[in-house]
Amino acid sequence: MTNERQDQPADSPAPIACSFCHRALEDVRKLIGGHGGAAICDRCVTLFTKMVRAEGAAPNDESDG
């Protein structure tokens, strides 16, 4: 089983999209790339920030290590 799309040649690069919500680059305002090809869009950053704040953690809390 493979994740390649049938209408896309095997040697062409994968479309750029958010690793979390899978919105395409054209569908978001910003897409931030990370290690290993991971990416996150501005909408997911906003959603995750709201979730963290709702749990009572400070947005700049670096005590997870």
N, C-alpha and C positions, 0 to 999 in steps of 0.2 A: 504494500500500500504506500502511496506517495502523496505528498501535498501539492504537487505541481498541477497547475491548471492545464487542461487539455488544449486550450487555444493559444498557449504560450510555448515557444520553442524551449527545449531543455537548457540551452546555453544562455538564454536571456536572463538578466537580473530580475529578482523578485520585485514586485511593486513596493514602493515605500509606503508604509502604513504604521499606525500606532500598534505597539505590541500588546496593548491591553484591550482597546475597543475595536481595533482593526479598521479605523477610519483611514481613508487614503489621504495622502499629502494634500491633494486638491480640496479635501473636505474640512480641513482644519486651518486655523490661523498660524499656528506654529507647531513644528514637530522637532523634538530634541532627540538627537541620536546619542546612544551610549555604547558601551562595550558589547562586542559580539553581535552587532547588528540590531540590538534592542533599541526601541524608540518609544517616546511618550508624547502625546499631544497636549496642547494647552487645556483642553476640556478635561482630560484625565487628571492633570496636575491640579486643576481647580477642585475637582471632585474629591481627590485623595486628601487635599489640604483641608477641606471641610470635614471629612471623616476623621482626620487626626485631631482637629480642633474640637470636634464633638466629643471625642474620648477624653478631653481635658489635657492633652499633652501640649506643651508649648511648641510652636512651630520651629524654634531654633534649639530645641532640647537635643544635646549631643551625648546623652548619658546611656546610649544603648550599647556601649562597648566596654 
